[in-house]
Amino acid sequence: MLVCLVMIAVLLHLPTGYEQALQYRQAERCIGLVLETDNSTIKDTGLVRSGEQRCRLRVLDGNFKDETITGVNMLRGSLEQDKLFSAGDRAQIVISTRGGAVSNVTMIDHYRIPWEIFMAGVFILLLTAVAGRTGLRAIFSFVLTVLAVWKLLVPLYLNGWNLVWIGLLVTLLLTVLIIALVYGFDRRCAAAVSGAFLGILATAALGILFTDQFKIHGAVMAYSESLLYAGFQHLDLTRIYMSSIFLGASGAVMDLAVDVTSAVAGVVARNPASAALKRRDPA
């Protein structure tokens, strides 16, 4: 746990090199309270809605705090992406400015952060109440994983490093630390880490081989093309797709490695004589 806490502290203070990158230029991201809505221009054709919803908003933060403005919620006819607002909702909005005045207000999504924080707090309380120190270690491993992806993996990818090798290296680092939080640094940890990483290597090899054989381009990932248009034309989306395969599989592989290792360790603890006999007579 001490090693994990040190790693978390280091990653929290580690610069990514993209701290000054601006997502919105000549615009400000704020929170708006929906006062009233106008749905008169929405075209409803069964399940699909298109057109735009106009909302009267009161800005809750930023340079335009307490001002009342009109926001536009564009509907694209997609159940996945479209959302509707009602009076009393809080929305994430982007205020575009021109000459210091509001020129356009785009409504992005519902503002969910307070409820997300509440849900996370309830989850942490339940996890620690049921699992005790093991639950606390699981929380630390989750925080460490998020920070490693955010502070190490993504910046290195954007800087053009070899995507597959960096992905494997970061996955190995996380595998060692996460499994060590369960067992500590002992033989069980070594067995689980070696088994898990061999499984991840096999997954990586299969992903690399069959991505080429299936002629799958990395642009099949949702919103991946926006990376290229955001000034990162040098990125190899296909290699990012390959690395996402074994990164996504690593959690399940680690769970399986820990389960098998725990089962074998339990058998040996119950009957050490049989384990010694197996070592002397493999047949």
VOBA-1610 file (N, C-alpha, C; in pm, whole numbers, padded with zeros to 5 digits, always signed):
BEGIN
Met+00082-00120+00000Met+00000+00000+00000Met+00086+00125+00000Leu+00200+00118+00069Leu+00290+00234+00074Leu+00346+00264-00065Val+00388+00158-00136Val+00439+00177-00273Val+00331+00237-00362Cys+00209+00188-00347Cys+00097+00238-00428Cys+00071+00385-00399Leu+00072+00424-00271Leu+00049+00564-00234Leu+00159+00654-00288Val+00282+00607-00283Val+00393+00686-00338Val+00375+00705-00489Met+00338+00596-00559Met+00315+00605-00703Met+00201+00702-00735Ile+00094+00697-00656Ile-00019+00789-00678Ile+00026+00934-00660Ala+00105+00960-00555Ala+00153+01096-00530Ala+00243+01145-00643Val+00330+01056-00693Val+00420+01094-00803Val+00340+01125-00929Leu+00244+01039-00962Leu+00166+01059-01084Leu+00079+01183-01075Leu+00027+01214-00957Leu-00055+01335-00942Leu+00024+01461-00975His+00152+01462-00943His+00235+01581-00967His+00316+01571-01096Leu+00299+01463-01171Leu+00375+01446-01295Leu+00310+01527-01407Pro+00382+01620-01470Pro+00322+01698-01580Pro+00307+01612-01705Thr+00200+01634-01778Thr+00177+01560-01903Thr+00234+01632-02024Gly+00257+01763-02011Gly+00301+01842-02126Gly+00186+01904-02202Tyr+00063+01873-02160Tyr-00054+01927-02230Tyr-00142+02010-02136Glu-00080+02062-02028Glu-00158+02139-01932Glu-00214+02268-01992Gln-00143+02326-02088Gln-00187+02452-02147Gln-00272+02434-02272Ala-00300+02308-02308Ala-00382+02284-02426Ala-00525+02331-02398Leu-00581+02406-02490Leu-00715+02461-02474Leu-00813+02383-02558Gln-00914+02329-02492Gln-01015+02255-02567Gln-01110+02350-02639Tyr-01140+02463-02575Tyr-01231+02561-02635Tyr-01158+02694-02647Arg-01141+02740-02768Arg-01077+02869-02793Arg-01184+02974-02816Gln-01163+03090-02754Gln-01262+03198-02758Gln-01398+03147-02711Ala-01395+03063-02612Ala-01518+03007-02556Ala-01492+02969-02411Glu-01599+02954-02337Glu-01590+02920-02195Glu-01690+02810-02163Arg-01642+02711-02091Arg-01729+02600-02050Arg-01786+02630-01913Cys-01919+02626-01902Cys-01986+02665-01778Cys-02098+02567-01745Ile-02165+02596-01633Ile-02284+02523-01592Ile-02403+02618-01601Gly-02512+02571-01660Gly-02630+02655-01673Gly-02752+02586-01615Leu-02836+02665-01549Leu-02963+02616-01496Leu-03073+02645-01597Val-03142+02539-01640Val-03248+02555-01740Val-03371+02617-01674Leu-03412+02735-01721Leu-03528+02804-01667Leu-03656+02766-01741Glu-03647+02759-01874Glu-03762+02719-01956Glu-03712+02666-02089Thr-03795+02589-02156Thr-03756+02527-02284Thr-03858+02559-02392Asp-03810+02558-02516Asp-03895+02579-02633Asp-03870+02462-02728Asn-03969+02372-02740Asn-03956+02253-02825Asn-04033+02267-02956Ser-04070+02388-02994Ser-04157+02407-03109Ser-04092+02371-03242Thr-03958+02374-03248Thr-03890+02343-03374Thr-03840+02199-03380Ile-03875+02117-03282Ile-03832+01976-03283Ile-03927+01897-03372Lys-03867+01817-03462Lys-03945+01731-03551Lys-03941+01588-03496Asp-04057+01536-03462Asp-04066+01404-03400Asp-04118+01305-03503Thr-04032+01210-03543Thr-04072+01106-03639Thr-04054+00970-03573Gly-04146+00936-03487Gly-04137+00808-03417Gly-04030+00814-03309Leu-03934+00723-03317Leu-03827+00720-03217Leu-03724+00830-03237Val-03713+00881-03359Val-03608+00975-03393Val-03660+01118-03385Arg-03581+01204-03321Arg-03613+01346-03313Arg-03500+01426-03377Ser-03536+01531-03446Ser-03438+01618-03509Ser-03481+01762-03490Gly-03394+01853-03530Gly-03421+01995-03511Gly-03340+02049-03395Glu-03396+02145-03324Glu-03324+02205-03212Glu-03420+02243-03100Gln-03369+02235-02980Gln-03442+02275-02861Gln-03376+02401-02807Arg-03455+02504-02786Arg-03401+02629-02730Arg-03436+02637-02582Cys-03332+02670-02504Cys-03349+02674-02359Cys-03307+02809-02304Arg-03387+02861-02215Arg-03351+02982-02141Arg-03271+02939-02021Leu-03151+02995-02005Leu-03056+02949-01904Leu-03011+03061-01813Arg-02980+03026-01689Arg-02909+03117-01600Arg-02771+03057-01574Val-02667+03132-01605Val-02530+03083-01592Val-02493+03079-01444Leu-02437+02965-01399Leu-02408+02945-01257Leu-02263+02968-01220Asp-02172+02977-01318Asp-02032+03003-01287Asp-01965+03070-01407Gly-01837+03105-01389Gly-01761+03165-01499Gly-01779+03316-01509Asn-01731+03371-01620Asn-01733+03516-01640Asn-01873+03573-01658Phe-01968+03488-01697Phe-02105+03535-01722Phe-02201+03487-01613Lys-02148+03466-01493Lys-02229+03416-01383Lys-02351+03505-01357Asp-02466+03440-01335Asp-02593+03504-01303Asp-02659+03573-01423Glu-02595+03568-01539Glu-02661+03623-01657Glu-02760+03523-01713Thr-02865+03574-01778Thr-02966+03489-01841Thr-02944+03490-01991Ile-02926+03373-02050Ile-02895+03361-02192Ile-02980+03250-02254Thr-02976+03242-02386Thr-03049+03138-02458Thr-02950+03039-02517Gly-02969+02911-02485Gly-02883+02806-02538Gly-02954+02721-02640Val-02876+02661-02729Val-02931+02578-02837Val-02886+02435-02815Asn-02982+02344-02813Asn-02956+02200-02801Asn-02990+02136-02935Met-02887+02104-03013Met-02907+02047-03146Met-02936+01898-03135Leu-03042+01853-03205Leu-03079+01712-03209Leu-03042+01656-03346Arg-02965+01546-03347Arg-02912+01490-03471Arg-02988+01366-03519Gly-03093+01331-03450Gly-03166+01211-03488Gly-03098+01084-03441Ser-03020+01094-03332Ser-02947+00979-03278Ser-02990+00956-03134Leu-03045+00837-03105Leu-03084+00805-02968Leu-02963+00800-02875Glu-02848+00765-02931Glu-02726+00754-02850Glu-02676+00890-02806Gln-02679+00990-02895Gln-02615+01117-02868Gln-02711+01227-02823Asp-02836+01222-02866Asp-02929+01330-02837Asp-02979+01324-02693Lys-03009+01439-02638Lys-03068+01448-02505Lys-03163+01568-02504Leu-03265+01561-02419Leu-03360+01670-02404Leu-03352+01725-02262Phe-03370+01854-02250Phe-03363+01920-02120Phe-03501+01966-02077Ser-03519+01974-01946Ser-03644+02024-01888Ser-03612+02135-01790Ala-03711+02216-01760Ala-03691+02324-01664Ala-03646+02267-01530Gly-03542+02326-01473Gly-03485+02278-01348Gly-03360+02195-01366Asp-03332+02148-01488Asp-03211+02070-01514Asp-03089+02159-01510Arg-02975+02099-01477Arg-02846+02166-01490Arg-02774+02109-01610Ala-02718+02196-01692Ala-02657+02153-01818Ala-02514+02204-01828Gln-02431+02125-01893Gln-02298+02171-01932Gln-02314+02250-02061Ile-02264+02372-02063Ile-02279+02458-02180Ile-02145+02517-02218Val-02133+02553-02346Val-02015+02622-02395Val-02059+02757-02449Ile-02006+02864-02391Ile-02041+03000-02431Ile-01932+03052-02523Ser-01965+03074-02649Ser-01872+03133-02745Ser-01886+03285-02738Thr-01772+03354-02743Thr-01773+03500-02729Thr-01711+03566-02852Arg-01748+03688-02873Arg-01691+03770-02979Arg-01689+03914-02929Gly-01567+03966-02912Gly-01555+04101-02860Gly-01603+04114-02716Gly-01591+04006-02639Gly-01631+04008-02500Gly-01778+03985-02476Ala-01857+03973-02584Ala-02000+03951-02571Ala-02035+03809-02613Val-02147+03758-02564Val-02191+03622-02597Val-02239+03618-02742Ser-02180+03527-02820Ser-02221+03513-02960Ser-02303+03386-02985Asn-02275+03281-02906Asn-02346+03154-02926Asn-02334+03070-02799Val-02439+02997-02767Val-02438+02910-02650Val-02480+02771-02694Thr-02391+02673-02677Thr-02417+02536-02715Thr-02434+02451-02591Met-02539+02374-02588Met-02565+02286-02474Met-02505+02149-02502Ile-02413+02105-02415Ile-02335+01984-02438Ile-02404+01861-02381Asp-02437+01864-02253Asp-02493+01746-02188Asp-02548+01787-02053His-02612+01693-01985His-02657+01716-01849His-02536+01723-01756Tyr-02548+01805-01652Tyr-02440+01819-01553Tyr-02462+01715-01443Arg-02373+01616-01436Arg-02394+01501-01348Arg-02290+01489-01237Ile-02192+01579-01231Ile-02079+01561-01140Ile-02121+01547-00994Pro-02214+01627-00939Pro-02251+01607-00798Pro-02304+01467-00770Trp-02388+01414-00858Trp-02440+01279-00838Trp-02331+01174-00857Glu-02237+01200-00948Glu-02127+01106-00966Glu-02040+01099-00841Ile-02014+01215-00780Ile-01935+01218-00656Ile-02010+01145-00544Phe-02141+01168-00536Phe-02221+01100-00433Phe-02218+00949-00453Met-02236+00904-00578Met-02234+00760-00606Met-02098+00700-00574Ala-01989+00771-00609Ala-01855+00721-00579Ala-01834+00710-00428Gly-01883+00810-00353Gly-01868+00805-00209Gly-01942+00688-00147Val-02066+00663-00194Val-02144+00548-00144Val-02072+00417-00177Phe-02020+00409-00300Phe-01949+00287-00342Phe-01826+00262-00254Ile-01749+00367-00227Ile-01629+00352-00144Ile-01665+00309-00003Leu-01770+00369+00053Leu-01812+00333+00188Leu-01856+00186+00195Leu-01937+00143+00098Leu-01983+00004+00097Leu-01867-00093+00077Leu-01774-00057-00013Leu-01661-00146-00041Leu-01572-00163+00081Thr-01543-00054+00149Thr-01458-00064+00268Thr-01532-00130+00384Ala-01664-00109+00392Ala-01741-00171+00500Ala-01747-00323+00483Val-01760-00369+00359Val-01773-00512+00334Val-01636-00581+00328Ala-01542-00520+00256Ala-01413-00586+00230Ala-01300-00537+00318Gly-01320-00432+00395Gly-01216-00386+00486Gly-01092-00336+00413Arg-00976-00382+00460Arg-00848-00338+00402Arg-00837-00381+00256Thr-00892-00496+00221Thr-00887-00540+00081Thr-00964-00442-00008Gly-01079-00395+00040Gly-01155-00296-00037Gly-01079-00166-00052Leu-01011-00125+00055Leu-00931-00003+00048Leu-00818-00018-00053Arg-00754-00133-00056Arg-00648-00158-00154Arg-00704-00158-00296Ala-00826-00209-00312Ala-00889-00208-00445Ala-00912-00065-00492Ile-00951+00023-00400Ile-00970+00164-00436Ile-00838+00226-00478Phe-00733+00199-00402Phe-00601+00252-00438Phe-00558+00202-00576Ser-00583+00074-00605Ser-00543+00020-00735Ser-00622+00087-00848Phe-00749+00118-00824Phe-00831+00186-00925Phe-00776+00327-00951Val-00746+00401-00844Val-00692+00537-00860Val-00558+00532-00934Leu-00473+00437-00898Leu-00343+00422-00964Leu-00360+00392-01111Thr-00454+00306-01148Thr-00476+00271-01288Thr-00521+00392-01369Val-00616+00468-01313Val-00665+00588-01383Val-00553+00689-01404Leu-00472+00711-01300Leu-00362+00807-01312Leu-00256+00760-01410Ala-00227+00630-01413Ala-00126+00578-01506Ala-00171+00597-01650Val-00299+00572-01678Val-00350+00591-01814Val-00349+00739-01850Trp-00393+00825-01757Trp-00404+00968-01783Trp-00267+01035-01793Lys-00177+01003-01699Lys-00051+01075-01689Lys+00063+01013-01769Leu+00054+00881-01797Leu+00162+00814-01869Leu+00120+00772-02010Leu+00017+00690-02017Leu-00017+00625-02143Leu-00063+00726-02248Val-00159+00810-02215Val-00214+00903-02315Val-00109+01004-02362Pro-00034+01071-02272Pro+00069+01164-02322Pro+00175+01097-02409Leu+00219+00976-02371Leu+00319+00907-02453Leu+00263+00871-02589Tyr+00135+00830-02594Tyr+00072+00802-02723Tyr+00069+00928-02810Leu+00027+01040-02751Leu+00017+01165-02827Leu+00154+01214-02873Asn+00259+01177-02798Asn+00395+01218-02837Asn+00458+01125-02940Gly+00384+01022-02983Gly+00432+00937-03093Gly+00516+00818-03051Trp+00515+00779-02925Trp+00590+00661-02883Trp+00526+00536-02941Asn+00605+00425-02939Asn+00553+00299-02991Asn+00435+00254-02905Leu+00319+00248-02967Leu+00196+00230-02892Leu+00187+00093-02826Val+00227-00012-02898Val+00214-00148-02846Val+00311-00171-02731Trp+00438-00133-02749Trp+00537-00157-02645Trp+00510-00076-02519Ile+00470+00052-02537Ile+00438+00134-02421Ile+00316+00079-02349Gly+00216+00034-02427Gly+00098-00026-02365Gly+00132-00149-02284Leu+00219-00234-02337Leu+00260-00355-02264Leu+00339-00319-02139Leu+00425-00220-02149Leu+00507-00180-02035Leu+00421-00125-01922Val+00327-00037-01956Val+00239+00020-01855Val+00149-00088-01796Thr+00102-00181-01880Thr+00018-00290-01832Thr+00094-00380-01735Leu+00221-00409-01766Leu+00304-00490-01675Leu+00322-00419-01541Leu+00350-00288-01546Leu+00368-00211-01423Leu+00241-00217-01337Leu+00126-00196-01401Leu+00000-00198-01327Leu-00030-00338-01274Thr+00003-00441-01353Thr-00022-00579-01310Thr+00056-00610-01184Val+00184-00573-01180Val+00267-00598-01062Val+00212-00526-00941Leu+00179-00397-00956Leu+00135-00319-00841Leu-00003-00362-00791Ile-00096-00390-00884Ile-00231-00427-00844Ile-00233-00563-00774Ile-00164-00661-00832Ile-00162-00793-00770Ile-00084-00791-00639Ala+00020-00707-00633Ala+00095-00695-00507Ala+00007-00638-00396Leu-00092-00555-00432Leu-00184-00503-00331Leu-00269-00614-00271Val-00289-00721-00347Val-00367-00835-00298Val-00281-00927-00211Tyr-00162-00963-00260Tyr-00079-01064-00196Tyr+00038-01007-00117Gly+00085-00886-00154Gly+00216-00844-00109Gly+00321-00900-00205Phe+00446-00868-00182Phe+00552-00915-00271Phe+00600-01052-00221Asp+00534-01159-00267Asp+00574-01294-00228Asp+00562-01387-00348Arg+00573-01519-00323Arg+00570-01615-00434Arg+00435-01616-00505Arg+00328-01597-00429Arg+00195-01592-00493Arg+00185-01474-00589Cys+00242-01362-00549Cys+00243-01244-00637Cys+00321-01273-00764Ala+00439-01337-00750Ala+00521-01369-00867Ala+00447-01465-00960Ala+00379-01566-00902Ala+00307-01662-00986Ala+00190-01595-01058Ala+00113-01511-00986Ala-00002-01445-01048Ala+00042-01345-01154Val+00149-01269-01127Val+00197-01170-01224Val+00248-01238-01349Ser+00326-01344-01333Ser+00380-01413-01451Ser+00268-01475-01533Gly+00170-01538-01467Gly+00058-01595-01540Gly-00025-01489-01611Ala-00053-01377-01540Ala-00134-01271-01598Ala-00062-01208-01718Phe+00068-01182-01702Phe+00137-01114-01812Phe+00154-01205-01933Leu+00173-01334-01912Leu+00177-01425-02026Leu+00042-01426-02100Gly-00067-01421-02023Gly-00198-01413-02086Gly-00216-01283-02163Ile-00166-01171-02108Ile-00176-01042-02176Ile-00091-01043-02303Leu+00028-01104-02295Leu+00113-01116-02415Leu+00043-01196-02524Ala-00023-01305-02485Ala-00095-01386-02583Ala-00208-01305-02645Thr-00279-01228-02563Thr-00387-01144-02615Thr-00333-01039-02710Ala-00218-00979-02674Ala-00157-00878-02761Ala-00117-00938-02895Ala-00056-01058-02890Ala-00015-01122-03016Ala-00135-01154-03104Leu-00241-01207-03045Leu-00361-01237-03123Leu-00424-01110-03179Gly-00426-01004-03098Gly-00483-00878-03145Gly-00406-00819-03261Ile-00272-00821-03250Ile-00189-00767-03358Ile-00203-00849-03485Leu-00200-00982-03471Leu-00208-01070-03588Leu-00342-01056-03659Phe-00452-01067-03583Phe-00582-01073-03649Phe-00638-00935-03684Thr-00586-00829-03623Thr-00624-00696-03671Thr-00576-00676-03813Asp-00454-00719-03842Asp-00402-00712-03979Asp-00476-00807-04072Gln-00500-00930-04026Gln-00566-01028-04112Gln-00711-00989-04144Phe-00779-00930-04048Phe-00917-00889-04069Phe-00928-00755-04140Lys-00810-00688-04163Lys-00809-00557-04230Lys-00894-00456-04154Ile-00879-00454-04021Ile-00955-00360-03939Ile-00872-00234-03917His-00931-00120-03950His-00864+00008-03929His-00901+00063-03792Gly-00808+00135-03730Gly-00834+00189-03597Gly-00946+00290-03592Ala-00988+00341-03706Ala-01097+00439-03708Ala-01231+00378-03670Val-01238+00245-03653Val-01363+00183-03609Val-01396+00221-03465Met-01298+00271-03390Met-01324+00317-03253Met-01404+00446-03257Ala-01500+00457-03167Ala-01586+00575-03164Ala-01504+00702-03140Tyr-01528+00802-03220Tyr-01467+00936-03208Tyr-01315+00935-03228Ser-01259+00828-03280Ser-01114+00823-03296Ser-01064+00922-03402Glu-01145+00945-03504Glu-01102+01037-03610Glu-01084+01178-03559Ser-01155+01214-03452Ser-01142+01350-03399Ser-01000+01377-03350Leu-00925+01271-03311Leu-00785+01289-03273Leu-00703+01342-03390Leu-00727+01289-03509Leu-00652+01332-03626Leu-00683+01477-03660Tyr-00810+01514-03650Tyr-00851+01650-03684Tyr-00813+01751-03577Ala-00775+01702-03458Ala-00735+01791-03349Ala-00587+01825-03353Gly-00518+01787-03460Gly-00377+01821-03475Gly-00281+01707-03447Phe-00332+01582-03442Phe-00246+01466-03415Phe-00249+01371-03534Gln-00221+01425-03653Gln-00225+01344-03775Gln-00123+01232-03775His-00019+01244-03690His+00086+01142-03687His+00043+01014-03615Leu-00070+01016-03546Leu-00111+00900-03469Leu-00151+00784-03558Asp-00113+00665-03517Asp-00151+00542-03587Asp-00272+00484-03515Leu-00391+00510-03568Leu-00513+00466-03500Leu-00522+00315-03491Thr-00467+00245-03590Thr-00474+00099-03588Thr-00392+00043-03473Arg-00274+00100-03447Arg-00193+00053-03334Arg-00259+00088-03200Ile-00325+00203-03194Ile-00399+00236-03074Ile-00510+00133-03051Tyr-00575+00093-03160Tyr-00680-00009-03150Tyr-00621-00141-03101Met-00504-00179-03154Met-00439-00303-03109Met-00408-00298-02960Ser-00351-00188-02915Ser-00315-00178-02774Ser-00439-00176-02685Ser-00549-00120-02736Ser-00672-00118-02655Ser-00726-00259-02633Ile-00695-00350-02725Ile-00744-00488-02711Ile-00683-00553-02586Phe-00549-00550-02574Phe-00490-00618-02458Phe-00502-00535-02331Leu-00513-00403-02342Leu-00540-00323-02223Leu-00678-00355-02167Gly-00776-00368-02258Gly-00911-00401-02214Gly-00921-00541-02155Ala-00840-00633-02208Ala-00844-00771-02159Ala-00763-00792-02031Ser-00677-00696-01997Ser-00585-00717-01885Ser-00658-00735-01752Gly-00770-00664-01733Gly-00842-00677-01607Gly-00895-00818-01586Ala-00958-00875-01689Ala-01011-01011-01678Ala-00898-01112-01660Val-00786-01090-01731Val-00672-01183-01719Val-00615-01179-01578Met-00605-01058-01520Met-00553-01047-01383Met-00647-01116-01283Asp-00777-01097-01301Asp-00873-01164-01212Asp-00856-01315-01218Leu-00843-01368-01339Leu-00828-01512-01355Leu-00698-01562-01292Ala-00588-01485-01312Ala-00459-01525-01255Ala-00465-01527-01103Val-00530-01426-01044Val-00542-01421-00898Val-00630-01536-00848Asp-00739-01566-00918Asp-00827-01676-00876Asp-00753-01810-00876Val-00681-01837-00986Val-00610-01964-00997Val-00499-01973-00890Thr-00425-01863-00874Thr-00317-01863-00775Thr-00372-01883-00634Ser-00484-01817-00602Ser-00544-01833-00469Ser-00591-01975-00446Ala-00651-02035-00550Ala-00699-02172-00536Ala-00583-02269-00511Val-00476-02256-00588Val-00360-02346-00571Val-00294-02323-00436Ala-00281-02195-00397Ala-00220-02165-00266Ala-00305-02223-00154Gly-00438-02219-00169Gly-00525-02278-00068Gly-00509-02428-00056Val-00495-02495-00171Val-00474-02640-00169Val-00342-02675-00101Val-00237-02601-00134Val-00106-02627-00073Val-00110-02601+00077Ala-00182-02493+00118Ala-00190-02463+00260Ala-00266-02571+00337Arg-00365-02630+00273Arg-00444-02736+00338Arg-00368-02868+00345Asn-00292-02897+00239Asn-00225-03027+00232Asn-00085-03008+00176Pro+00007-02953+00253Pro+00144-02930+00203Pro+00216-03058+00166Ala+00178-03171+00225Ala+00246-03298+00193Ala+00222-03337+00048Ser+00101-03316-00003Ser+00072-03351-00142Ser+00150-03263-00237Ala+00169-03137-00200Ala+00247-03048-00286Ala+00393-03091-00292Ala+00448-03133-00177Ala+00586-03180-00174Ala+00600-03307-00255Leu+00498-03396-00249Leu+00502-03519-00325Leu+00499-03491-00474Lys+00419-03395-00515Lys+00413-03359-00657Lys+00547-03307-00706Arg+00616-03230-00623Arg+00746-03177-00665Arg+00848-03289-00683Arg+00839-03394-00597Arg+00935-03504-00608Arg+00901-03598-00722Asp+00770-03615-00745Asp+00727-03713-00846Asp+00625-03648-00938Pro+00670-03573-01042Pro+00576-03503-01130Pro+00479-03598-01199Ala+00514-03722-01218Ala+00425-03816-01285Ala+00306-03850-01196
//
